[in-house]
Amino acid sequence: MQQDTPDADRTARTIAENVYAAYMRQAEGGRHPQTEQTLLTRLVEAIRPEVPGGTARDLLDAANSALDAWELQSGGAAGPRVTSLNRADGSVGMDVTGA
C-alpha cells in the first residue's frame, strides 16, 4: 500500500497542474501572487483521495468542486470546468459551459 502513495501523489499533482494551467488560460479575475499555490494545493487535496480507486468522473467532480469553492472564496474569479480527463497522462479538457 505505501508503495502506491508516491504514484498517487504524483498523479494527483500532475492532474492538478494541468487543470490549473487550462483554467488560468480562460479564467477571468481572481489572479493574485498566491493564486497559483493556493489553487494548486486545493486541487491536489480534492483530487488525491480519488486517484487510487475513483473513476474519471470522480476525478472531474473533485477538480470542479475545488474550482467552485475557490471561485466563491476568491471573489470575482470565473473560469471553465473540467469536462474530460486522460488518466494515462493527466491531460484535461475544459469547457466554459462544463459546470
N, C-alpha and C positions, 0 to 999 in steps of 0.2 A: 504494500500500500504506500509506504513512504517513497518508493521509487517513482510513483505516479505524480507526486506533488510538484516537482520541478517542471515536468512537462505540462501539467495543468496550469501552473502559474504562467509559464511561457506562452501557452496557447491563449489564456485569458488576456495577457498583456498585448500580444500581437493583435487580437481581435479588437481590443480597446483602442489601441493606437490607430488601427485602420478606421474604426468608427469615428474617432476624434478627427482625423485628417479629412475624411469625407464630409463630416458635419461642418467643420470650420470653412471648407471651401464654399458652402452655401449659406451659412448662418448669418444672421443679421443681429448686430448689437451684442452686448454682454462680454466683449473682449477686454480683459484686464490682464496685467502681468502674471497673476497667479492662476489664470483661467486654465491653462494647459494642464498643470499639475493637479489642480482640483478636479477638473472633469475627468482626466485620465484615471485618477485614483478612484473616483466614484464608479466609472465604467468597469474597471478591473474588479472592484468589490462586488458589483452586481453580477458580472459575467462569471467570475471564478467558481461560485458554487454550482453553476450549471454545466461546466465543462466536462466533468467525468461522465455523467450519465444523461445529461439533458439533450433534448432534440435541438435541431437547428431553430425551431420555433421558440423553444425555451430561451435560447441564447439571444434571439432577436428581441423577445419580450423583455428580457433583463436589460439589454442595452437601451431599448426605447424607454423603459421605466426610469433608468438613470438619467437619460436626456430630459424626460418630462420633469423630474424632480429638480434637476439643475436649472432648467429654464424658469421654473416657478421661483426658485430662490435667487436667481441672478437678476431678476427684474429687467426685462427688456430683450433678452436673448430669444431668438426663434430660429429654428432650422429644420432640416429634413429628418426623416426617421429611417431606420434600417429596414429594408424590405427583403434583402437576400443575404445569404452568408455561405461562403465556401469554407467548410471546416478544414479542408486539406491545407489551405494556405492562409486562412484567416481573412481573406478579402471579403468586402461587403459591398452591397448595392444600397443606395439611398434614394429616397423619393420625398419631395416636399409634401406630397399628399398621402404619404405612407402611414401616418399615425392617426 
